[in-house]
Amino acid sequence: MIRQFKKDVPVATPLIYRINSFNTPGGLTVRLTPGAGGTIKLQYQITSESSWVDGPLGVLSAPANDVVQAPIYALKFISTVSTGMVEIAQA
């Protein structure tokens, strides 16, 4: 079964996506789209007690895809200047 998620990421209001299983055997495909003139970034958390870590793509000013294939607890998305969008597909 494929789980899909599509949400706006408002400015100054981080969006958190908790993974439904600690292990992501099928991986996650993440599409990050910044708002007009803005940026968006992905952070991840290994466990509920760990610190947030910046994703490998850094701060984006153009749409990009990332694939997460390691066990993680949650993803966090942060937009600046204008509302961005995130799409996730999880097998």
Residue, then its C-alpha position, 0 to 999 in steps of 0.5 A: m500500500i502506498r501512503q501519500f501526503k500533500k500539505d502546504v508549509p506556512v511561513a513560520t509554522p513548521l510542518i511535522y510528519r511523523i513516520n508511521s513505522f520506525n523502519t522505512p523499508g520501501g523508503l520515502t520520496v519527498r518533493l519539496t516546493p518553495g513558495a514564490g520568492g521563498t525557501i524550504k528546508l527539510q529536517y529529520q529526527i532519528t528518535s522522539e528524543s533526538s535533536w532535529v538534523d538538517g537534510p542533505l539538500g539544505v535550504l532550497s529555493a527551487p523544487a527538488n526531490d529527496v529519498v529517505q531510506a534510513p530509519i527515522y522518527a519524523l520529518k520537519f519542513i520549514s518555509t520562509v517568505s511564502t508558503g511552500m508545499v511538501e509531497i510524500a509517497q511512502a510504500 
